[in-house]
């Protein structure tokens, strides 16, 4: 039976990469700052959602992944590898 979790039990496979790319942004961008950037881009997520995504406790939709990749300046593939 298919399980809707990553092999390590996380609810997403891109949260770790999102955190890495966020920390590489200028001035070590905080989760709150990333949340603000995403809201400007039209994605309504708060700082707590960013924290849950990065820790693997929250699923990510394809729509969210697309906006996150754009804001971080990376491709979808960069977030999924």
mmCIF file of the N, C-alpha and C atoms, coordinates in Angstrom:
data_MODEL
# 
_entry.id   MODEL 
# 
loop_
_atom_site.group_PDB 
_atom_site.id 
_atom_site.type_symbol 
_atom_site.label_atom_id 
_atom_site.label_alt_id 
_atom_site.label_comp_id 
_atom_site.label_asym_id 
_atom_site.label_entity_id 
_atom_site.label_seq_id 
_atom_site.pdbx_PDB_ins_code 
_atom_site.Cartn_x 
_atom_site.Cartn_y 
_atom_site.Cartn_z 
_atom_site.occupancy 
_atom_site.B_iso_or_equiv 
_atom_site.pdbx_formal_charge 
_atom_site.auth_seq_id 
_atom_site.auth_comp_id 
_atom_site.auth_asym_id 
_atom_site.auth_atom_id 
_atom_site.pdbx_PDB_model_num 
ATOM 1   N N  . UNK A 1 1  ? 0.835  -1.182 0.000   1.00 0.00 ? 1  UNK A N  1 
ATOM 2   C CA . UNK A 1 1  ? 0.000  0.000  0.000   1.00 0.00 ? 1  UNK A CA 1 
ATOM 3   C C  . UNK A 1 1  ? 0.880  1.246  0.000   1.00 0.00 ? 1  UNK A C  1 
ATOM 4   N N  . UNK A 1 2  ? 0.509  2.230  -0.800  1.00 0.00 ? 2  UNK A N  1 
ATOM 5   C CA . UNK A 1 2  ? 1.277  3.473  -0.895  1.00 0.00 ? 2  UNK A CA 1 
ATOM 6   C C  . UNK A 1 2  ? 1.090  4.315  0.356   1.00 0.00 ? 2  UNK A C  1 
ATOM 7   N N  . UNK A 1 3  ? 2.179  4.832  0.865   1.00 0.00 ? 3  UNK A N  1 
ATOM 8   C CA . UNK A 1 3  ? 2.115  5.716  2.027   1.00 0.00 ? 3  UNK A CA 1 
ATOM 9   C C  . UNK A 1 3  ? 2.427  7.128  1.583   1.00 0.00 ? 3  UNK A C  1 
ATOM 10  N N  . UNK A 1 4  ? 1.699  8.070  2.107   1.00 0.00 ? 4  UNK A N  1 
ATOM 11  C CA . UNK A 1 4  ? 1.797  9.468  1.695   1.00 0.00 ? 4  UNK A CA 1 
ATOM 12  C C  . UNK A 1 4  ? 2.832  10.224 2.527   1.00 0.00 ? 4  UNK A C  1 
ATOM 13  N N  . UNK A 1 5  ? 3.962  9.597  2.765   1.00 0.00 ? 5  UNK A N  1 
ATOM 14  C CA . UNK A 1 5  ? 5.038  10.215 3.529   1.00 0.00 ? 5  UNK A CA 1 
ATOM 15  C C  . UNK A 1 5  ? 6.372  9.850  2.902   1.00 0.00 ? 5  UNK A C  1 
ATOM 16  N N  . UNK A 1 6  ? 7.360  10.673 3.164   1.00 0.00 ? 6  UNK A N  1 
ATOM 17  C CA . UNK A 1 6  ? 8.724  10.381 2.709   1.00 0.00 ? 6  UNK A CA 1 
ATOM 18  C C  . UNK A 1 6  ? 9.265  9.199  3.523   1.00 0.00 ? 6  UNK A C  1 
ATOM 19  N N  . UNK A 1 7  ? 10.308 8.554  3.034   1.00 0.00 ? 7  UNK A N  1 
ATOM 20  C CA . UNK A 1 7  ? 10.878 7.405  3.758   1.00 0.00 ? 7  UNK A CA 1 
ATOM 21  C C  . UNK A 1 7  ? 11.267 7.717  5.207   1.00 0.00 ? 7  UNK A C  1 
ATOM 22  N N  . UNK A 1 8  ? 11.628 8.970  5.483   1.00 0.00 ? 8  UNK A N  1 
ATOM 23  C CA . UNK A 1 8  ? 12.014 9.334  6.844   1.00 0.00 ? 8  UNK A CA 1 
ATOM 24  C C  . UNK A 1 8  ? 10.819 9.773  7.700   1.00 0.00 ? 8  UNK A C  1 
ATOM 25  N N  . UNK A 1 9  ? 9.584  9.631  7.171   1.00 0.00 ? 9  UNK A N  1 
ATOM 26  C CA . UNK A 1 9  ? 8.384  9.971  7.932   1.00 0.00 ? 9  UNK A CA 1 
ATOM 27  C C  . UNK A 1 9  ? 7.905  11.398 7.762   1.00 0.00 ? 9  UNK A C  1 
ATOM 28  N N  . UNK A 1 10 ? 8.640  12.189 6.993   1.00 0.00 ? 10 UNK A N  1 
ATOM 29  C CA . UNK A 1 10 ? 8.254  13.582 6.779   1.00 0.00 ? 10 UNK A CA 1 
ATOM 30  C C  . UNK A 1 10 ? 7.062  13.654 5.828   1.00 0.00 ? 10 UNK A C  1 
ATOM 31  N N  . UNK A 1 11 ? 6.276  14.730 5.938   1.00 0.00 ? 11 UNK A N  1 
ATOM 32  C CA . UNK A 1 11 ? 5.127  14.939 5.063   1.00 0.00 ? 11 UNK A CA 1 
ATOM 33  C C  . UNK A 1 11 ? 5.494  15.603 3.746   1.00 0.00 ? 11 UNK A C  1 
ATOM 34  N N  . UNK A 1 12 ? 6.751  15.950 3.573   1.00 0.00 ? 12 UNK A N  1 
ATOM 35  C CA . UNK A 1 12 ? 7.211  16.499 2.297   1.00 0.00 ? 12 UNK A CA 1 
ATOM 36  C C  . UNK A 1 12 ? 8.698  16.172 2.142   1.00 0.00 ? 12 UNK A C  1 
ATOM 37  N N  . UNK A 1 13 ? 9.166  16.238 0.902   1.00 0.00 ? 13 UNK A N  1 
ATOM 38  C CA . UNK A 1 13 ? 10.586 15.966 0.654   1.00 0.00 ? 13 UNK A CA 1 
ATOM 39  C C  . UNK A 1 13 ? 11.354 17.243 0.337   1.00 0.00 ? 13 UNK A C  1 
ATOM 40  N N  . UNK A 1 14 ? 10.659 18.357 0.274   1.00 0.00 ? 14 UNK A N  1 
ATOM 41  C CA . UNK A 1 14 ? 11.325 19.595 -0.132  1.00 0.00 ? 14 UNK A CA 1 
ATOM 42  C C  . UNK A 1 14 ? 11.581 20.574 1.014   1.00 0.00 ? 14 UNK A C  1 
ATOM 43  N N  . UNK A 1 15 ? 11.047 20.319 2.178   1.00 0.00 ? 15 UNK A N  1 
ATOM 44  C CA . UNK A 1 15 ? 11.206 21.250 3.293   1.00 0.00 ? 15 UNK A CA 1 
ATOM 45  C C  . UNK A 1 15 ? 12.654 21.519 3.670   1.00 0.00 ? 15 UNK A C  1 
ATOM 46  N N  . UNK A 1 16 ? 13.452 20.475 3.677   1.00 0.00 ? 16 UNK A N  1 
ATOM 47  C CA . UNK A 1 16 ? 14.872 20.630 4.021   1.00 0.00 ? 16 UNK A CA 1 
ATOM 48  C C  . UNK A 1 16 ? 15.556 21.536 3.006   1.00 0.00 ? 16 UNK A C  1 
ATOM 49  N N  . UNK A 1 17 ? 15.257 21.320 1.719   1.00 0.00 ? 17 UNK A N  1 
ATOM 50  C CA . UNK A 1 17 ? 15.863 22.138 0.658   1.00 0.00 ? 17 UNK A CA 1 
ATOM 51  C C  . UNK A 1 17 ? 15.350 23.576 0.716   1.00 0.00 ? 17 UNK A C  1 
ATOM 52  N N  . UNK A 1 18 ? 14.081 23.759 1.036   1.00 0.00 ? 18 UNK A N  1 
ATOM 53  C CA . UNK A 1 18 ? 13.537 25.111 1.170   1.00 0.00 ? 18 UNK A CA 1 
ATOM 54  C C  . UNK A 1 18 ? 14.307 25.863 2.253   1.00 0.00 ? 18 UNK A C  1 
ATOM 55  N N  . UNK A 1 19 ? 14.538 25.206 3.375   1.00 0.00 ? 19 UNK A N  1 
ATOM 56  C CA . UNK A 1 19 ? 15.297 25.835 4.462   1.00 0.00 ? 19 UNK A CA 1 
ATOM 57  C C  . UNK A 1 19 ? 16.713 26.190 4.009   1.00 0.00 ? 19 UNK A C  1 
ATOM 58  N N  . UNK A 1 20 ? 17.367 25.271 3.301   1.00 0.00 ? 20 UNK A N  1 
ATOM 59  C CA . UNK A 1 20 ? 18.726 25.532 2.826   1.00 0.00 ? 20 UNK A CA 1 
ATOM 60  C C  . UNK A 1 20 ? 18.760 26.746 1.900   1.00 0.00 ? 20 UNK A C  1 
ATOM 61  N N  . UNK A 1 21 ? 17.840 26.794 0.938   1.00 0.00 ? 21 UNK A N  1 
ATOM 62  C CA . UNK A 1 21 ? 17.810 27.922 0.013   1.00 0.00 ? 21 UNK A CA 1 
ATOM 63  C C  . UNK A 1 21 ? 17.419 29.217 0.718   1.00 0.00 ? 21 UNK A C  1 
ATOM 64  N N  . UNK A 1 22 ? 16.505 29.142 1.687   1.00 0.00 ? 22 UNK A N  1 
ATOM 65  C CA . UNK A 1 22 ? 16.125 30.349 2.448   1.00 0.00 ? 22 UNK A CA 1 
ATOM 66  C C  . UNK A 1 22 ? 17.328 30.916 3.182   1.00 0.00 ? 22 UNK A C  1 
ATOM 67  N N  . UNK A 1 23 ? 18.112 30.049 3.800   1.00 0.00 ? 23 UNK A N  1 
ATOM 68  C CA . UNK A 1 23 ? 19.278 30.498 4.562   1.00 0.00 ? 23 UNK A CA 1 
ATOM 69  C C  . UNK A 1 23 ? 20.384 31.038 3.673   1.00 0.00 ? 23 UNK A C  1 
ATOM 70  N N  . UNK A 1 24 ? 20.346 30.709 2.370   1.00 0.00 ? 24 UNK A N  1 
ATOM 71  C CA . UNK A 1 24 ? 21.341 31.227 1.433   1.00 0.00 ? 24 UNK A CA 1 
ATOM 72  C C  . UNK A 1 24 ? 20.949 32.586 0.870   1.00 0.00 ? 24 UNK A C  1 
ATOM 73  N N  . UNK A 1 25 ? 19.709 33.004 1.112   1.00 0.00 ? 25 UNK A N  1 
ATOM 74  C CA . UNK A 1 25 ? 19.279 34.321 0.638   1.00 0.00 ? 25 UNK A CA 1 
ATOM 75  C C  . UNK A 1 25 ? 20.055 35.409 1.381   1.00 0.00 ? 25 UNK A C  1 
ATOM 76  N N  . UNK A 1 26 ? 20.108 36.610 0.826   1.00 0.00 ? 26 UNK A N  1 
ATOM 77  C CA . UNK A 1 26 ? 20.827 37.700 1.493   1.00 0.00 ? 26 UNK A CA 1 
ATOM 78  C C  . UNK A 1 26 ? 20.340 37.916 2.927   1.00 0.00 ? 26 UNK A C  1 
ATOM 79  N N  . UNK A 1 27 ? 21.274 38.218 3.781   1.00 0.00 ? 27 UNK A N  1 
ATOM 80  C CA . UNK A 1 27 ? 21.006 38.535 5.194   1.00 0.00 ? 27 UNK A CA 1 
ATOM 81  C C  . UNK A 1 27 ? 20.332 37.392 5.944   1.00 0.00 ? 27 UNK A C  1 
ATOM 82  N N  . UNK A 1 28 ? 20.603 36.126 5.536   1.00 0.00 ? 28 UNK A N  1 
ATOM 83  C CA . UNK A 1 28 ? 20.044 34.966 6.229   1.00 0.00 ? 28 UNK A CA 1 
ATOM 84  C C  . UNK A 1 28 ? 18.551 35.160 6.511   1.00 0.00 ? 28 UNK A C  1 
ATOM 85  N N  . UNK A 1 29 ? 17.766 35.225 5.471   1.00 0.00 ? 29 UNK A N  1 
ATOM 86  C CA . UNK A 1 29 ? 16.338 35.502 5.524   1.00 0.00 ? 29 UNK A CA 1 
ATOM 87  C C  . UNK A 1 29 ? 15.626 34.603 6.533   1.00 0.00 ? 29 UNK A C  1 
ATOM 88  N N  . UNK A 1 30 ? 14.824 35.213 7.401   1.00 0.00 ? 30 UNK A N  1 
ATOM 89  C CA . UNK A 1 30 ? 14.093 34.468 8.424   1.00 0.00 ? 30 UNK A CA 1 
ATOM 90  C C  . UNK A 1 30 ? 12.841 33.826 7.830   1.00 0.00 ? 30 UNK A C  1 
ATOM 91  N N  . UNK A 1 31 ? 12.235 32.943 8.596   1.00 0.00 ? 31 UNK A N  1 
ATOM 92  C CA . UNK A 1 31 ? 10.984 32.329 8.169   1.00 0.00 ? 31 UNK A CA 1 
ATOM 93  C C  . UNK A 1 31 ? 9.899  33.396 8.005   1.00 0.00 ? 31 UNK A C  1 
ATOM 94  N N  . UNK A 1 32 ? 9.866  34.372 8.870   1.00 0.00 ? 32 UNK A N  1 
ATOM 95  C CA . UNK A 1 32 ? 8.892  35.462 8.768   1.00 0.00 ? 32 UNK A CA 1 
ATOM 96  C C  . UNK A 1 32 ? 9.112  36.271 7.498   1.00 0.00 ? 32 UNK A C  1 
ATOM 97  N N  . UNK A 1 33 ? 10.374 36.564 7.194   1.00 0.00 ? 33 UNK A N  1 
ATOM 98  C CA . UNK A 1 33 ? 10.683 37.312 5.974   1.00 0.00 ? 33 UNK A CA 1 
ATOM 99  C C  . UNK A 1 33 ? 10.279 36.511 4.736   1.00 0.00 ? 33 UNK A C  1 
ATOM 100 N N  . UNK A 1 34 ? 10.526 35.198 4.739   1.00 0.00 ? 34 UNK A N  1 
ATOM 101 C CA . UNK A 1 34 ? 10.117 34.365 3.614   1.00 0.00 ? 34 UNK A CA 1 
ATOM 102 C C  . UNK A 1 34 ? 8.599  34.365 3.495   1.00 0.00 ? 34 UNK A C  1 
ATOM 103 N N  . UNK A 1 35 ? 7.912  34.272 4.601   1.00 0.00 ? 35 UNK A N  1 
ATOM 104 C CA . UNK A 1 35 ? 6.452  34.333 4.601   1.00 0.00 ? 35 UNK A CA 1 
ATOM 105 C C  . UNK A 1 35 ? 5.960  35.628 3.975   1.00 0.00 ? 35 UNK A C  1 
ATOM 106 N N  . UNK A 1 36 ? 6.587  36.736 4.340   1.00 0.00 ? 36 UNK A N  1 
ATOM 107 C CA . UNK A 1 36 ? 6.217  38.040 3.769   1.00 0.00 ? 36 UNK A CA 1 
ATOM 108 C C  . UNK A 1 36 ? 6.458  38.061 2.263   1.00 0.00 ? 36 UNK A C  1 
ATOM 109 N N  . UNK A 1 37 ? 7.582  37.509 1.833   1.00 0.00 ? 37 UNK A N  1 
ATOM 110 C CA . UNK A 1 37 ? 7.912  37.465 0.404   1.00 0.00 ? 37 UNK A CA 1 
ATOM 111 C C  . UNK A 1 37 ? 6.884  36.627 -0.363  1.00 0.00 ? 37 UNK A C  1 
ATOM 112 N N  . UNK A 1 38 ? 6.473  35.513 0.236   1.00 0.00 ? 38 UNK A N  1 
ATOM 113 C CA . UNK A 1 38 ? 5.491  34.654 -0.408  1.00 0.00 ? 38 UNK A CA 1 
ATOM 114 C C  . UNK A 1 38 ? 4.127  35.333 -0.489  1.00 0.00 ? 38 UNK A C  1 
ATOM 115 N N  . UNK A 1 39 ? 3.775  36.082 0.549   1.00 0.00 ? 39 UNK A N  1 
ATOM 116 C CA . UNK A 1 39 ? 2.493  36.786 0.533   1.00 0.00 ? 39 UNK A CA 1 
ATOM 117 C C  . UNK A 1 39 ? 2.477  37.868 -0.538  1.00 0.00 ? 39 UNK A C  1 
ATOM 118 N N  . UNK A 1 40 ? 3.587  38.553 -0.741  1.00 0.00 ? 40 UNK A N  1 
ATOM 119 C CA . UNK A 1 40 ? 3.684  39.544 -1.816  1.00 0.00 ? 40 UNK A CA 1 
ATOM 120 C C  . UNK A 1 40 ? 3.513  38.861 -3.173  1.00 0.00 ? 40 UNK A C  1 
ATOM 121 N N  . UNK A 1 41 ? 4.004  37.607 -3.277  1.00 0.00 ? 41 UNK A N  1 
ATOM 122 C CA . UNK A 1 41 ? 3.899  36.849 -4.528  1.00 0.00 ? 41 UNK A CA 1 
ATOM 123 C C  . UNK A 1 41 ? 2.523  36.197 -4.702  1.00 0.00 ? 41 UNK A C  1 
ATOM 124 N N  . UNK A 1 42 ? 1.638  36.356 -3.710  1.00 0.00 ? 42 UNK A N  1 
ATOM 125 C CA . UNK A 1 42 ? 0.277  35.848 -3.828  1.00 0.00 ? 42 UNK A CA 1 
ATOM 126 C C  . UNK A 1 42 ? -0.008 34.551 -3.105  1.00 0.00 ? 42 UNK A C  1 
ATOM 127 N N  . UNK A 1 43 ? 0.944  34.063 -2.325  1.00 0.00 ? 43 UNK A N  1 
ATOM 128 C CA . UNK A 1 43 ? 0.746  32.821 -1.575  1.00 0.00 ? 43 UNK A CA 1 
ATOM 129 C C  . UNK A 1 43 ? 0.576  33.170 -0.100  1.00 0.00 ? 43 UNK A C  1 
ATOM 130 N N  . UNK A 1 44 ? -0.597 32.892 0.438   1.00 0.00 ? 44 UNK A N  1 
ATOM 131 C CA . UNK A 1 44 ? -0.915 33.267 1.807   1.00 0.00 ? 44 UNK A CA 1 
ATOM 132 C C  . UNK A 1 44 ? -0.489 32.176 2.790   1.00 0.00 ? 44 UNK A C  1 
ATOM 133 N N  . UNK A 1 45 ? 0.763  32.239 3.220   1.00 0.00 ? 45 UNK A N  1 
ATOM 134 C CA . UNK A 1 45 ? 1.278  31.338 4.247   1.00 0.00 ? 45 UNK A CA 1 
ATOM 135 C C  . UNK A 1 45 ? 1.944  32.183 5.326   1.00 0.00 ? 45 UNK A C  1 
ATOM 136 N N  . UNK A 1 46 ? 1.755  31.779 6.565   1.00 0.00 ? 46 UNK A N  1 
ATOM 137 C CA . UNK A 1 46 ? 2.368  32.538 7.656   1.00 0.00 ? 46 UNK A CA 1 
ATOM 138 C C  . UNK A 1 46 ? 3.679  31.889 8.095   1.00 0.00 ? 46 UNK A C  1 
ATOM 139 N N  . UNK A 1 47 ? 4.331  32.516 9.041   1.00 0.00 ? 47 UNK A N  1 
ATOM 140 C CA . UNK A 1 47 ? 5.624  32.039 9.532   1.00 0.00 ? 47 UNK A CA 1 
ATOM 141 C C  . UNK A 1 47 ? 5.510  30.632 10.103  1.00 0.00 ? 47 UNK A C  1 
ATOM 142 N N  . UNK A 1 48 ? 4.397  30.340 10.768  1.00 0.00 ? 48 UNK A N  1 
ATOM 143 C CA . UNK A 1 48 ? 4.212  29.013 11.351  1.00 0.00 ? 48 UNK A CA 1 
ATOM 144 C C  . UNK A 1 48 ? 4.100  27.937 10.271  1.00 0.00 ? 48 UNK A C  1 
ATOM 145 N N  . UNK A 1 49 ? 3.458  28.270 9.156   1.00 0.00 ? 49 UNK A N  1 
ATOM 146 C CA . UNK A 1 49 ? 3.371  27.318 8.046   1.00 0.00 ? 49 UNK A CA 1 
ATOM 147 C C  . UNK A 1 49 ? 4.756  27.049 7.469   1.00 0.00 ? 49 UNK A C  1 
ATOM 148 N N  . UNK A 1 50 ? 5.578  28.091 7.347   1.00 0.00 ? 50 UNK A N  1 
ATOM 149 C CA . UNK A 1 50 ? 6.948  27.920 6.856   1.00 0.00 ? 50 UNK A CA 1 
ATOM 150 C C  . UNK A 1 50 ? 7.716  26.989 7.788   1.00 0.00 ? 50 UNK A C  1 
ATOM 151 N N  . UNK A 1 51 ? 7.566  27.189 9.083   1.00 0.00 ? 51 UNK A N  1 
ATOM 152 C CA . UNK A 1 51 ? 8.255  26.345 10.062  1.00 0.00 ? 51 UNK A CA 1 
ATOM 153 C C  . UNK A 1 51 ? 7.815  24.898 9.919   1.00 0.00 ? 51 UNK A C  1 
ATOM 154 N N  . UNK A 1 52 ? 6.515  24.654 9.748   1.00 0.00 ? 52 UNK A N  1 
ATOM 155 C CA . UNK A 1 52 ? 6.004  23.291 9.606   1.00 0.00 ? 52 UNK A CA 1 
ATOM 156 C C  . UNK A 1 52 ? 6.449  22.662 8.291   1.00 0.00 ? 52 UNK A C  1 
ATOM 157 N N  . UNK A 1 53 ? 6.520  23.455 7.225   1.00 0.00 ? 53 UNK A N  1 
ATOM 158 C CA . UNK A 1 53 ? 7.007  22.948 5.938   1.00 0.00 ? 53 UNK A CA 1 
ATOM 159 C C  . UNK A 1 53 ? 8.468  22.525 6.071   1.00 0.00 ? 53 UNK A C  1 
ATOM 160 N N  . UNK A 1 54 ? 9.287  23.417 6.625   1.00 0.00 ? 54 UNK A N  1 
ATOM 161 C CA . UNK A 1 54 ? 10.719 23.127 6.744   1.00 0.00 ? 54 UNK A CA 1 
ATOM 162 C C  . UNK A 1 54 ? 10.998 21.934 7.652   1.00 0.00 ? 54 UNK A C  1 
ATOM 163 N N  . UNK A 1 55 ? 10.172 21.743 8.671   1.00 0.00 ? 55 UNK A N  1 
ATOM 164 C CA . UNK A 1 55 ? 10.387 20.623 9.590   1.00 0.00 ? 55 UNK A CA 1 
ATOM 165 C C  . UNK A 1 55 ? 9.770  19.323 9.071   1.00 0.00 ? 55 UNK A C  1 
ATOM 166 N N  . UNK A 1 56 ? 9.005  19.416 7.968   1.00 0.00 ? 56 UNK A N  1 
ATOM 167 C CA . UNK A 1 56 ? 8.414  18.222 7.380   1.00 0.00 ? 56 UNK A CA 1 
ATOM 168 C C  . UNK A 1 56 ? 7.082  17.833 7.974   1.00 0.00 ? 56 UNK A C  1 
ATOM 169 N N  . UNK A 1 57 ? 6.504  18.696 8.794   1.00 0.00 ? 57 UNK A N  1 
ATOM 170 C CA . UNK A 1 57 ? 5.229  18.391 9.433   1.00 0.00 ? 57 UNK A CA 1 
ATOM 171 C C  . UNK A 1 57 ? 4.021  18.809 8.614   1.00 0.00 ? 57 UNK A C  1 
ATOM 172 N N  . UNK A 1 58 ? 4.234  19.494 7.497   1.00 0.00 ? 58 UNK A N  1 
ATOM 173 C CA . UNK A 1 58 ? 3.129  20.000 6.674   1.00 0.00 ? 58 UNK A CA 1 
ATOM 174 C C  . UNK A 1 58 ? 3.334  19.580 5.226   1.00 0.00 ? 58 UNK A C  1 
ATOM 175 N N  . UNK A 1 59 ? 2.249  19.151 4.611   1.00 0.00 ? 59 UNK A N  1 
ATOM 176 C CA . UNK A 1 59 ? 2.289  18.844 3.186   1.00 0.00 ? 59 UNK A CA 1 
ATOM 177 C C  . UNK A 1 59 ? 2.418  20.140 2.395   1.00 0.00 ? 59 UNK A C  1 
ATOM 178 N N  . UNK A 1 60 ? 2.941  20.055 1.167   1.00 0.00 ? 60 UNK A N  1 
ATOM 179 C CA . UNK A 1 60 ? 3.068  21.204 0.273   1.00 0.00 ? 60 UNK A CA 1 
ATOM 180 C C  . UNK A 1 60 ? 2.327  20.877 -1.014  1.00 0.00 ? 60 UNK A C  1 
ATOM 181 N N  . UNK A 1 61 ? 1.469  21.791 -1.448  1.00 0.00 ? 61 UNK A N  1 
ATOM 182 C CA . UNK A 1 61 ? 0.781  21.580 -2.726  1.00 0.00 ? 61 UNK A CA 1 
ATOM 183 C C  . UNK A 1 61 ? 1.700  21.986 -3.876  1.00 0.00 ? 61 UNK A C  1 
ATOM 184 N N  . UNK A 1 62 ? 1.343  21.542 -5.065  1.00 0.00 ? 62 UNK A N  1 
ATOM 185 C CA . UNK A 1 62 ? 2.138  21.914 -6.241  1.00 0.00 ? 62 UNK A CA 1 
ATOM 186 C C  . UNK A 1 62 ? 2.084  23.419 -6.477  1.00 0.00 ? 62 UNK A C  1 
ATOM 187 N N  . UNK A 1 63 ? 0.962  24.044 -6.186  1.00 0.00 ? 63 UNK A N  1 
ATOM 188 C CA . UNK A 1 63 ? 0.829  25.494 -6.342  1.00 0.00 ? 63 UNK A CA 1 
ATOM 189 C C  . UNK A 1 63 ? 1.790  26.208 -5.388  1.00 0.00 ? 63 UNK A C  1 
ATOM 190 N N  . UNK A 1 64 ? 1.828  25.754 -4.139  1.00 0.00 ? 64 UNK A N  1 
ATOM 191 C CA . UNK A 1 64 ? 2.740  26.348 -3.167  1.00 0.00 ? 64 UNK A CA 1 
ATOM 192 C C  . UNK A 1 64 ? 4.185  26.151 -3.585  1.00 0.00 ? 64 UNK A C  1 
ATOM 193 N N  . UNK A 1 65 ? 4.508  24.955 -4.047  1.00 0.00 ? 65 UNK A N  1 
ATOM 194 C CA . UNK A 1 65 ? 5.883  24.653 -4.462  1.00 0.00 ? 65 UNK A CA 1 
ATOM 195 C C  . UNK A 1 65 ? 6.318  25.561 -5.602  1.00 0.00 ? 65 UNK A C  1 
ATOM 196 N N  . UNK A 1 66 ? 5.420  25.823 -6.531  1.00 0.00 ? 66 UNK A N  1 
ATOM 197 C CA . UNK A 1 66 ? 5.728  26.695 -7.666  1.00 0.00 ? 66 UNK A CA 1 
ATOM 198 C C  . UNK A 1 66 ? 6.076  28.107 -7.195  1.00 0.00 ? 66 UNK A C  1 
ATOM 199 N N  . UNK A 1 67 ? 5.283  28.664 -6.285  1.00 0.00 ? 67 UNK A N  1 
ATOM 200 C CA . UNK A 1 67 ? 5.525  30.027 -5.798  1.00 0.00 ? 67 UNK A CA 1 
ATOM 201 C C  . UNK A 1 67 ? 6.785  30.069 -4.934  1.00 0.00 ? 67 UNK A C  1 
ATOM 202 N N  . UNK A 1 68 ? 6.971  29.074 -4.087  1.00 0.00 ? 68 UNK A N  1 
ATOM 203 C CA . UNK A 1 68 ? 8.163  29.032 -3.237  1.00 0.00 ? 68 UNK A CA 1 
ATOM 204 C C  . UNK A 1 68 ? 9.420  28.992 -4.099  1.00 0.00 ? 68 UNK A C  1 
ATOM 205 N N  . UNK A 1 69 ? 9.427  28.154 -5.122  1.00 0.00 ? 69 UNK A N  1 
ATOM 206 C CA . UNK A 1 69 ? 10.590 28.068 -6.015  1.00 0.00 ? 69 UNK A CA 1 
ATOM 207 C C  . UNK A 1 69 ? 10.860 29.416 -6.674  1.00 0.00 ? 69 UNK A C  1 
ATOM 208 N N  . UNK A 1 70 ? 9.812  30.073 -7.135  1.00 0.00 ? 70 UNK A N  1 
ATOM 209 C CA . UNK A 1 70 ? 9.976  31.371 -7.795  1.00 0.00 ? 70 UNK A CA 1 
ATOM 210 C C  . UNK A 1 70 ? 10.566 32.409 -6.838  1.00 0.00 ? 70 UNK A C  1 
ATOM 211 N N  . UNK A 1 71 ? 10.029 32.471 -5.620  1.00 0.00 ? 71 UNK A N  1 
ATOM 212 C CA . UNK A 1 71 ? 10.508 33.447 -4.640  1.00 0.00 ? 71 UNK A CA 1 
ATOM 213 C C  . UNK A 1 71 ? 11.953 33.162 -4.241  1.00 0.00 ? 71 UNK A C  1 
ATOM 214 N N  . UNK A 1 72 ? 12.307 31.887 -4.122  1.00 0.00 ? 72 UNK A N  1 
ATOM 215 C CA . UNK A 1 72 ? 13.676 31.527 -3.754  1.00 0.00 ? 72 UNK A CA 1 
ATOM 216 C C  . UNK A 1 72 ? 14.645 31.636 -4.929  1.00 0.00 ? 72 UNK A C  1 
ATOM 217 N N  . UNK A 1 73 ? 14.099 31.781 -6.139  1.00 0.00 ? 73 UNK A N  1 
ATOM 218 C CA . UNK A 1 73 ? 14.946 31.898 -7.324  1.00 0.00 ? 73 UNK A CA 1 
ATOM 219 C C  . UNK A 1 73 ? 15.570 30.590 -7.756  1.00 0.00 ? 73 UNK A C  1 
ATOM 220 N N  . UNK A 1 74 ? 14.850 29.486 -7.537  1.00 0.00 ? 74 UNK A N  1 
ATOM 221 C CA . UNK A 1 74 ? 15.334 28.166 -7.911  1.00 0.00 ? 74 UNK A CA 1 
ATOM 222 C C  . UNK A 1 74 ? 14.268 27.443 -8.724  1.00 0.00 ? 74 UNK A C  1 
ATOM 223 N N  . UNK A 1 75 ? 14.590 26.279 -9.254  1.00 0.00 ? 75 UNK A N  1 
ATOM 224 C CA . UNK A 1 75 ? 13.619 25.494 -10.008 1.00 0.00 ? 75 UNK A CA 1 
ATOM 225 C C  . UNK A 1 75 ? 12.888 24.529 -9.076  1.00 0.00 ? 75 UNK A C  1 
ATOM 226 N N  . UNK A 1 76 ? 11.785 23.991 -9.574  1.00 0.00 ? 76 UNK A N  1 
ATOM 227 C CA . UNK A 1 76 ? 11.072 22.962 -8.793  1.00 0.00 ? 76 UNK A CA 1 
ATOM 228 C C  . UNK A 1 76 ? 12.006 21.807 -8.494  1.00 0.00 ? 76 UNK A C  1 
ATOM 229 N N  . UNK A 1 77 ? 12.776 21.409 -9.512  1.00 0.00 ? 77 UNK A N  1 
ATOM 230 C CA . UNK A 1 77 ? 13.672 20.268 -9.365  1.00 0.00 ? 77 UNK A CA 1 
ATOM 231 C C  . UNK A 1 77 ? 14.683 20.489 -8.228  1.00 0.00 ? 77 UNK A C  1 
ATOM 232 N N  . UNK A 1 78 ? 15.152 21.731 -8.084  1.00 0.00 ? 78 UNK A N  1 
ATOM 233 C CA . UNK A 1 78 ? 16.085 22.038 -7.000  1.00 0.00 ? 78 UNK A CA 1 
ATOM 234 C C  . UNK A 1 78 ? 15.449 21.749 -5.647  1.00 0.00 ? 78 UNK A C  1 
ATOM 235 N N  . UNK A 1 79 ? 14.143 21.973 -5.514  1.00 0.00 ? 79 UNK A N  1 
ATOM 236 C CA . UNK A 1 79 ? 13.462 21.761 -4.247  1.00 0.00 ? 79 UNK A CA 1 
ATOM 237 C C  . UNK A 1 79 ? 13.117 20.292 -4.017  1.00 0.00 ? 79 UNK A C  1 
ATOM 238 N N  . UNK A 1 80 ? 13.027 19.528 -5.082  1.00 0.00 ? 80 UNK A N  1 
ATOM 239 C CA . UNK A 1 80 ? 12.626 18.125 -4.969  1.00 0.00 ? 80 UNK A CA 1 
ATOM 240 C C  . UNK A 1 80 ? 13.804 17.172 -4.883  1.00 0.00 ? 80 UNK A C  1 
ATOM 241 N N  . UNK A 1 81 ? 14.988 17.601 -5.224  1.00 0.00 ? 81 UNK A N  1 
ATOM 242 C CA . UNK A 1 81 ? 16.175 16.732 -5.162  1.00 0.00 ? 81 UNK A CA 1 
ATOM 243 C C  . UNK A 1 81 ? 16.659 16.574 -3.733  1.00 0.00 ? 81 UNK A C  1 
# 
